[in-house]
Amino acid sequence: MSFPFIKKILCPVDFDQSAEAVLAIVAKLASANDGTVYLPHVVPMAIPPTGMPIYVDIYQGQEEAAGARLSELAHKHLVGHWMTANPTTADCTDTRAAVQARMTEGNFRWMPMRKESHAIGIITDRDTRRTSGDLENSRSRPR
């Protein structure tokens, strides 16, 4: 299913049973075309506006619930198509030789870099090859 002219897909979500089926199709379409999916959800107002802003804490719970549900749907149907669940990563204290060995072993051209548990960048095979001198004593570090 290739439509190279489809790069941005707007898929409104109302959380009914058909929403997940449609989202699965949209995710495949976006993945096949290197596209982006936007998931809007409108929180219905329980109290009709009377000419003045009535946005109050009444809707905060609905917004939070809808946001959590949107995140769940996006993770289930969209993130899994593009991202690896538990990727191999490089710590900023790893030697470049260790990073290069991990990349060679896994047949990776790039790897996410982390400091403790936070993602801080990406290291590529070009970064590890560009090193002059002793790879064992060179540390991979963010710029």
C-alpha angles and dihedrals in degrees: 000000000000122000105160092188092063106087104140121044123188110203113177112209127208096168096242122138095269093054093076093048092050091045091054090055092045091050092054091047093050092045093051092050100037088245138153126242122211117198112197121182123184116213107220116233114238093197118050114235116251100201098290132079109274099176101139139145090288090085099038093085091049091049093049092048092048091047091051091048092048090051090050092050093045092050093046098046108021113027093050091059093058109022135063112237097224108014124193107253139191121229116222089240094056118111116248089240090057091047092047091049091051091048092049092047093050094038091237126155093196138014134198113253122217139187109210101319098332124098109235105168149310130282119204134202086251089060092054094045093048092065116112120205129013112002092195093063097039115099124212107233137167117257 
